[in-house]
């Protein structure tokens, strides 16, 4: 009885096709559906910590594409955590919380945020400094510039303040960090244009604490290989297991 089978060349071609299909799917997912990001600063504590690794849902809000007509996108809501391109340097990604929507009137009084005259309920906000700052905690203030304030934003802000409230223009969003005392946000550089918004953090798929304080001195100063080997050996201890696979809210 004759038996037919695939040649080695055919097997190789099939494997190559499978590999290419996997790569194409991965590229599609990363480009259009989800993307991984790492939290590098403390500006969103305690919602997001340094060392949190996020999966960002890039389909959440859609965009100016034909596919928007067929997908269940929703508008950006006040209180949403968003990932966006930093307006002053689009090569950087920032993550903040939306406070003001287009047309809103925003004001901070004694660290409390008011939108359209109503105080927001923000249980996720923390303050780490006892001393109040006139500009940071009672915003907007137009009397004097402050360190870290973008000059162009300073000039633009003066045209958008009415009755001590900042008016958010159409197509823009006012964002703040949950760690209000240590956040470089819309108070210092202005609004986030709609086209800069990438998506919404979906979940923390891994979280790792720094071992800098626990790590013994390297045999050679700046020995990256030693640091890498130490981190790999202590990976279990480094992981914040209570934050792994936590949804971002």
N, C-alpha and C positions, 0 to 999 in steps of 0.2 A: 504494500500500500504506500502510495506516495505521500510524503508530508511536505507541505510548503511552509516556509517561515521567512521572517524578515532578515535581510542581510545586516551585517554590522554597520554598513553605511546608512541603511534606513533607520536603524536604531539611533545612530548618532544624530541624524537629521531630526528625528522625533524629539530627542532630548533637547536639541538646540531650539526647536520651535516652542517647547514647553518653557524653557528658560526665557526666551524672548517674550512670551506671553506674560510670564510672571513679572518681568521688568516693566512691560507696558502697563500692566495693572497697577504696579507699585507707583509708577510715575503719575498715572492718572489720579490715584488716591491722594498722593502728596500734593499734587497741583490743584486739585479741585475739591477734595473732600475734607481731609484732615492734615494737620501739620504739627510737628513736634517743636516745642519751645522749652527753654530753661529759664527759670527766674533767677536773675543775677543781683537783685537789690532788695532792700527791706521795705520798699515803698508801699507794698500791698499787705504787709503783715497786719493781722494774723491770718488773713484769708489765704494768702500765698506766701510761702517762706523761701528764702534763699536756698537753692538746692532742690526745689520742686521742679519736676519735669512734666510738662502739660501736653495733652493732645487738644488741639484747637479745631473746633468745628467751623470750617470755611464755607459751609453751605447755609449756615444759620440765617444770615441776613441777605443772601443773594447779592445782586449787583446789577449793573447796567448791561445785562446780557439777555439774549433771546430766551435762554433756558429758564429765566426767571418766571416766564409765563406758565411753565409746566411744573415747577417745584414748589413745595409748601414752605416758602420763606415767610418770615415774619418781620415786622419793623423793629428797630432798636428801641428798647424801653429804658426809661429812667431806672437806674439801679443795676443794669446789666454790666458785667465785667467784660471788657473787650480787649483784643489784641489789635494793634494798629501800627502803621509806619509813623515814626516820630516826625512831625511836620518840619522841624528845623534840620533834620538829617534823616531822610527816608531810608537810608541803609540800616538804621537801627529799628528794632521792634520794641514797643512799649506796651505795658498792660496796666490799665486803670479801670475805674468804675465810672459809668456815665451818670452825671448829675443833672446836666442841663440839656434839653432837647431844643431843636430849632424853634425860635419864638419865645422860649422861656426867659424869665427875668431871675437872675441868680444873685444871691447876696449871702455873705457869711457875717454873723454877728456873734462875737464872743465864742468862736469855734463852732457855732451851730449854723447849718446850711438852711437857707430859706429859698424856696423856688415859688415864684408868683405869690409871694407873701405868706406861704405856708411852710412851717418848719418840717423838714424831712425826718423820718424815723430811720436811723442808721445804726442798728445794733452791731454791725461789723466794724465800725470805726474805732480806732484807738488813738490815744494821745500819749506820747512818750516824754514830753517835756513839760515841766511845771510852769516855766516862764512863758507868758503869752507874747506873741509877735503881732505888732500893729497891722502889718500888711498881710501876713499869712492867715491870721485868725479873725480879722475884721476886713473882709474883702468885698468890693474893690476899694482901694485907697489911692487917690490920685495926687496927693500932696507932694510926695518925694519918691524917686526911684529907690529900689532896694537891690542889694547884691543878688546876682543870679537871675535878675529880671531881663528878659530879652527886650532890646531897645525898640524894635519894630512893633512888638506886642504892646509896649508901653504907649506908643503913639496911637495904635489902633484902639486900644482899650478906652482912651479918653473920648473917642467918638461914639462909643457904644454904651456909655454909662448914662443912665437917666434915673433921677430920684434915688441915687446911691445903689442902683441895681444894674447889673451887667446884662444886656440884651443879647441872647444867642442868635446869630444870623441864620438864615435858611441854609440848609446843606451842611451845617456845622454842629459839633457837640462839645459840651463843656465837661471835662473829666477831672476826677480827683483820685488820689491814692487813698486806700483805707487807713494807712499809717499817716495821718494828716500832718504830723509835725516833721516828717522826713520823706516828703514826696515832691519830686519835680514834676509838676502837673500844669493844668490849664491856667492856674493862677500866675505862673511864671513865663509861659511861652504861648498861651493862646488856645484856640479851638482846634479840634480834630476834624478835618474835612471828611465828608462821607466816603469819598473815594480812597481814603487812607485806611479805612477799617478792614481788617483781614477776616476777623471772625470772633467767636466767643469760646473761651476755654471750656472744654467739655469735662475733662477729668485729669487728676494727677495720677499718671501711670507709674511714677516712681518718685521717691523723695529721699534725699541723702543729706546728712549733716556733715559739716566740715570736721575733719580730724586734725586740723592744724594744732590745736592745743594738746591733743593726745599723742601726736606723732613724735617719736624720739628724734634727736638731732641726726641729720644725714652725715654719713662718713665724709662726704664732700659737699661743701656749700652749693646749693642749687642743683643737686643731683636729682634730676627729674625721674630717672629710672628707679631710684630708691623710693621716691614718693609714690610712683605708680605701683610698684610691687607691694608697698605697704598698704595702699588703698585696696588693691585686689585681695590681699590676704585678710583684710578687715571689712570686706564688703557687707557681710551680714550685720556687723555692728554699726556700720555707717547708715544703713537703710532705716528710714523712719517708717516702720511697718504700719503704724496707725494712720498714716497719710496715703499709703499706696492704694490706688483705685478709688480715691475719694472724689466725688463730684464737686465741681467748683460752683459756688453759689454767691 
